[in-house]
Amino acid sequence: MKTYFTLIIFSLLVFSLKAQWIELDTGMENPPVFNDVYAITPDIVVVVGANGTILKTTDGGETWVQKPSGTTEHLRKVQFPTPEIGYAVAAGSAFLKTTDGGETWNSVDTGTDCYFYNFSCVDENLIFITCSGNLMKSEDGGGVWNEIAPLSGGEIQFLNNEIGYAGEDSGGFFKTEDGGETWQELIWIPLPFQFLNENIGFYYMTGLYKTTDGGNNFELLGAGEGDLFSHIYVVGEGATWGILMGLLNGDGSSRGIVKILPSESYTEIIAWEYNDEIDMYSIHFANENTGYIVGIKNGKGAIWKNGTGVNTMSMEEHLIEKLKVYPNPVSGKLNIDFDKLAKADISLTDMTGKKVYTQSFTENKISIDVRNIAKGIYILKVNNYSQKIIIN
């Protein structure tokens, strides 16, 4: 009961997902679950989901057209290595290919009826796919497939013919340097990860980690508040987006969107909507400003769009991009720094919804004495920015 009460309080304290993440109308009366999305451009987007569903928009989500897939299997992932050539894989034996930007799709014969888990396109020809516990590779766009080595289901990303990464469902985050024949464990648990190139990559584990040497070493850019992500998308070295894994009540649903700004001061900007009928499964950005999320809402497939790259209420209400809050946990004075003069309405609220501190400031640097506030977890609100604070 206490956990659910906490959820209700949180729903009143954080800003709505609808602020910049706008739910789109698919035009379908009963859209099925949507599992993955790929933004070829800010306006041209392809979504895949249950019952072989493939949707495409060419006007940034204003209108959607369903494309024949030739399958009723549960499509779980889609990638476009070029604007014209794309692939989609089912949680089953269907593997599809398009050569006209997602207008038409044809089945790819992999020479096996095994159960597909995931795949990674290096380019339009070089494709790796996990299939019933094995890693397979095609070097001619799906014409010929070769079995490489055992590899269980999970996230995979190959950067070239030799270097790849995998987060196995059975446990572990691994790297290969010989095209998947052998694997070296980097971390003992599977993690959401993404690499930008052979050297620079990120993973998230209650904080964002970065490597600049291909995964040999990782540096903690900043710690979060104990949250876990089911999926991350790295727009660039300056911004990473994540989908929260569960929302306090432990039911496994994901309703939280986090934007991480690791440069200078590490900041996590969290937005969610309290609705236990929402699950979010995948996120993809066409550029730093325009991204899409797919999932399910109230039993029907849902698509959300962000056209600003901002995760707060609005640009007008956004207090400041560079906001430093430290230390956290805190036992003496909580410091809040801004990079320019701005009016800030600040409050601390405990987990029962009671405000224990409220004040307005116009200074560049603020210090709040918390020594007379009881130990526990609080929500700090600075205008429309929200962050968990631990007082020791």
Disulfide bonds with the S-S distance in Angstrom:
Cys114-Cys131 1.12
